[in-house]
C-alpha cells in the first residue's frame, strides 16, 4: 500500500468529512475519527496501536473503500463502536471460562487506555471483577494488577474511581482487610476524591469500624473500667457513626448510599445504648427517603420502641419581653431661674473667707 504523508492524509480525510451527506454509511453505526482540524470522518477502525489508527473509509466521489494509517498526532479523538466480542466480554463474570479471551483482548487495548473516548478501561473493569469473583487466590490477585493499570493510565476519571473501589473490594476478598482500610482512609484524606468513590469508602470504613467496635467490646466486657481500652473503643465508635452519617449530610442526592449510611448509624447508636439517637436516624430515613428499602426496617424499629414515626414539629418559644418600668410624671419646673437654683446634690459653697495670715 502506498504510504501518504500526514498532510496528504489530513487532506483526504478532510475532503471526505466535508461531503459526509453523500458518503455517510447506511449500515450499522460506524466509528468516527475527529481530526485536529475538527473534521469528523465516519469509518471503520480496522486496527489500533499506540502510534496510529488504521481506518477504512469511503472518500468523497469514490465507489470503493480506502484504507489509511492515521497517526495519533493528527487525531483529536476517536469514537470506537467496538465489535460484538468486545461487548460480550463486558458482560462476562466467569474468569475460569472467559479468562483467556479477556486477557488476550485486554493486551490489545492496553496501549489505548489514555486515548480519549476509548472504552478499553471498561473491559479492564470487567476483567478485574471476574477475577475478583474467582475462588482462586492467584486469579483474585490479578484483579489488583488490572486495577492499578486503570488507575494509572485510563483517560476517564470515573473509571479510575471505579478501579480504586474494585481494588479495595479485591483486598477484602484476599483477606487483606487492614490494607483495604488503610487505602480507604488515604482516599478519604484526599479532598479531590471522586464523590461516587468517597461515599462508598465512607460506608466501607464505617462498617469496618463498627465490626471492630463490637469485637473490642466482646473481648473486653468491662471496657469502661480499662483505661487502655477506652480510647480505642471510643475512637471506633465515633469513626463508625461519623462515616455512616456523612453520606446523608454531604451527598444526600446519592439516595441509596445515604439511606444505607443512616441505617448503619442507627445500628451503631442502638448498640451503644442510645436508642433516642438511633430513632433520629430512623425518622430521617422515613422523612427523607420513604421509598428506600431500609424504610420498612426503620418503621419497625420505631414501632418496636414505641417511638413516633415522625419528629414532632415544635415552634421555638420566644423569650418574654421584660416589663417596662412606669414612667414618672415630669416634675413641675421651678419658677426660680436656673442661675439662682442650686444643682441637686451639689455641696453649698462657703461664703466665709479664710483668715488673713
Buried (B, 14 or more C-beta within 10 A) or exposed (E): EEEBEEEEBBEBBBBBBEEBEEBEEEEEEBBBBBBEEEBBBBBBBEEBEEEBBBBBBBBEEEEEEBEBBBEBEBBBBBBBBBEEEBEEBBEBEEBEEBBEBBBEBBEBBBBBBBBEEBBBBBBBBBBBBBBBBBEEEEBBBBBBEBBBBBBEBBBBEEBBBBBBBBBBBBBBBBEBBEBBBEBBEEBBEEEEBBEBBBBBBBBBBBBBBBEBBBEBBEEBEEBEEEEEBEEBBEEBBEBBBBBBBBBBEEBEEBBEBBBBBBBBBBBBBBBBEBBEBBBBBBBBBBEBBEEBEBBEBBBEBBEEEEBEEEEEEEEEEEEEEEEEEEEEEEEEEEEEEEEEEEEEEEEEEEEEEEEEE
